[in-house]
Amino acid sequence: MSFRARRHPQVTYLAMSTPRSLDLPLGVRRQILTTSRGHFAALTAGAGPAVVLVPGWTGSKEDYAELLVPLAEAGFSTIAIDQRGQFETPGFQDETAYTLDAFGADLLAIIEAAGGSAHVMGHSFGGLVARAAAIADPEALASVTLLCSGPAALPAQVHPLLHALADAIAGGLAVAWKAKRAHDLANGAPEVPPDIEAFLERRFITNDPVSLGAITRLLTSVPDRVAELRSTGVPVQVVFGADDDGWPHDVQRDMAARLSAPVRVIEGAGHSPAVDQPAATAATLASFCATAATSRRVRHSA
């Protein structure tokens, strides 16, 4: 998921993660990753232990652009990806290809191509994908950061809007974009500069429609697998913005308690801390990765 479900009186709209600039920071490279499960568009930077950044629904690797250099400076090889059927990564014309297990298998293939072990941060829907990968192969993930993600499907009050959008997507992405954007702007979504607006439209309509429709429906039906994630032993932290309005804060805190995971709150951020507060988000991730790596070495040597 890469939107915020903002609740105004009598109105709900779905707002997308919105990069503030389209200029890539110096040292960030565009790359096509070749894996056993196909090719994935990515932004990369740095050298060292791998960190893979997984975007949410309607998002893309660009949502993480401002994290790549700080993480590289902290000593990590950082990879932000487009998932299958998302923006610049090709998709498949078969909805059965878009299950959480399939997305998790893609992530594991990317980790394998990056050296076989990685820290992973998943934003919103991307957190559900990171969880699926950890459950499938715990040894491949050095740590998991759940960024503004939740234990299961989004809250029920958002489901009617998600179902309506899924139906609109089936009628064509260009039409769905116009309807969604008109609805959002009419109900309080902020306007953005023309170049960013053009990027948001291009990103939305470039998605594979089967992928986008399938993910939209998954967000209304994902089961709770928190106990399974805890049983893997993979170090996990839960991070969300102080103004995050996707999964409720108490739901995310309860998930963290069930995982025995630390909670970090990014001040001055909403549902997209990597965009709203990139320096604080990168620092939070880098610190946890370093701590998780140490704790895992100690556990494995015991």
Secondary structure, 3 states (H helix, E strand, C coil): CCEEEEEECCEEEEEECCCCCCCCCCCCEEEEEEECCEEEEEEEECCCCEEEEECCCCCCHHHHHHHHHHHHHCCCEEEEECCCCCCCCCCCCCHHHCCHHHHHHHHHHHHHHCCCCEEEEEECHHHHHHHHHHHHCHHHEEEEEEECCCCCCCCHHHHHHHHHHHHHHHCCHHHHHHHHHHHHHHCCCCCCCHHHHHHHHHHHHHCCHHHHHHHHHHCCCCCCCHHHHHHHCCCEEEEEECCCCCCCHHHHHHHHHHHCCCEEEECCCCCCHHHHCHHHHHHHHHHHHHHHHHHHHHHHHC
